[in-house]
């Protein structure tokens, strides 16, 4: 099933997911390091990673909705995609709660309870990332229908005769 939202022939959703995954993961790592005695500025950096990671997560989710809506009902792909989406909503809500608490706090540093929430959210994010891989690699969601080892560049238009296999 080919992706519904593309830029220059490539699906947008996978382009966007790497940023929130990386930013939210490093936020948790920086908070952990800060908590065990690392440099004081790491809590502040973690807070800003959360901020940008949440914005990126919302953009990735918006792009993912286009593909989610195109998956036929009653398929394994739809069930996996709905689980993937629900897990990502949970991740965004958990990290948003941590962000909101830190927004108005005297210090942007996280404490034990906030880090525990972050670790749970990160675990859910790992499961969701695996589900996203399952959707693409196993179920072919977002994959161009003409994909093969000798497919032409996505920047080159494909004629109708090439699309149906005419080799003249």
N, C-alpha and C positions, 0 to 999 in steps of 0.2 A: 504494500500500500504506500503510495507516494505521498510525501509531506504536502500539506496544503499551503503552507507559508514558507516561501523561499526568497533568498536574495542571491542573485547571480547563479541560480540553479542549485543552491545548497539550502537544506532545511535550516530555519532560524532557531528552533528550539534547542538542538544540540549545541549550536554556537553560543547560546546564552547560559546554559546550565553550568558550564565550567567555572564561571566567575563566582556565583553565590556558593557553590560547593567549596571552592578554594578559600574564599573570604570567611565563610562561617567556620570552616575547619581551623584556619589560622587564628581566628578569634578565640576559639576554645583553647588552642595550644598556648596562645599568649596569656590568657587568663590563668591557665594552670601554672605556667612559669612564673607569672606575677604573684600568685598565691604562695608558691614555695620559696619566695624570696628573690625573685628576679628583679630587674630594673623597674622602677616606679612607673615609667612611661608606658609599659606594656599594657596596663589596664586601659589606658586612654586609647591606645592603638587598637586594642581588641574591640572597644566600644565603636570606633569608627569603622572597623571591619564589619561588625554587626550591621551598622547603619547601611553601608553600601551593599553588603551581602543581602540584606532584606529587600532593598530596592531591586537588585539584580534578580532575586528570587521571584519577585512579583512580575517582572518583565518576562522571565523564563516561563512562569506559569501561564501568563497571557498567551505566549506563543504556543505552549503545549496544548491549550484548549482547542486550537484550530485542528490539530491532529486528533485529539481525543474525540471530538465531535464527528470526525470522518470515519472512525472505526466502526464497522458494522456491529449492531447489537447481537447478543447471543454467542459471540465468539470468545475464545480464551483471551485473545488480544484485548477485548473490551474489558474483561474482568481484571486482567493484569493492569491495564491502563487506569482503571478506576481506583485500584489499590495504590498504584504509583501516585496518582493525583491526591488521594486522601492522605497518604503518608507525607507528601510535600506540604499540604495544607497544615498538617500537624506540626511539621518542622517550622514553617513560617510563624505559626501562632506561638509556639514555644520560644523561639528566638525573639519574636516581637515582644513577648511578655518580659523577657530578660532585658531587652533594650528599653522598654518603657520604665521599668524599675530604675535602671541606671540613668535614664534621661534626667530625672529630677533629684537624684541623689547628690549628696555633698561631694562624693567621689565617684568617678566613672568606673572604679575597680569593682570586680565581682567578688562576692563572698562564696562560702561553701554551698549554700542552697542554690544560688544562681548558677554556679559551675555544675552542680548536679543536674539541673535542668538542661544546661547546655550539652552535657555528656549524653543524656537521654536523647535529646534532639539530634545530636550527631550520629548516634546509633540508628535512629529512624532514617536519617538521611542516607546512611550507608545502605540500608535495606532498599530504600527507594531508588538509589543509584543503580543497584543490582537489578531491580525491576525494570528500570529504563533500559539497561543493557539487554535484558531479556526481550523487551519489546522490539528493539532494533535488530539485534543479532540473531535471535531465535525466531521471532514472529514477523520480522520484515516490515515493521511499522516505520514509516518515514523514509523507506528505501525506494529509490527511483525504480520504476518498473522496467526500465531498460538497462539496469545496472548489470555489468559483467566485467570480466578482466580486460576486455578490449573496447569498452565503451568510449565514445568520443568525449572530449572535454565538455563540461556543463556550460561553458561559455560559447560553444559552437552550436548553432541551430541544427537540428536533425530533420532531414527531409522525411516526408511520409514514406517514400520507398525504403529508406534506411530503417524506419521504425518497424516495418513489417517484414524485414529480412531480405529485401531485394538487393543482390550484390552486383547488379550491373554497373 
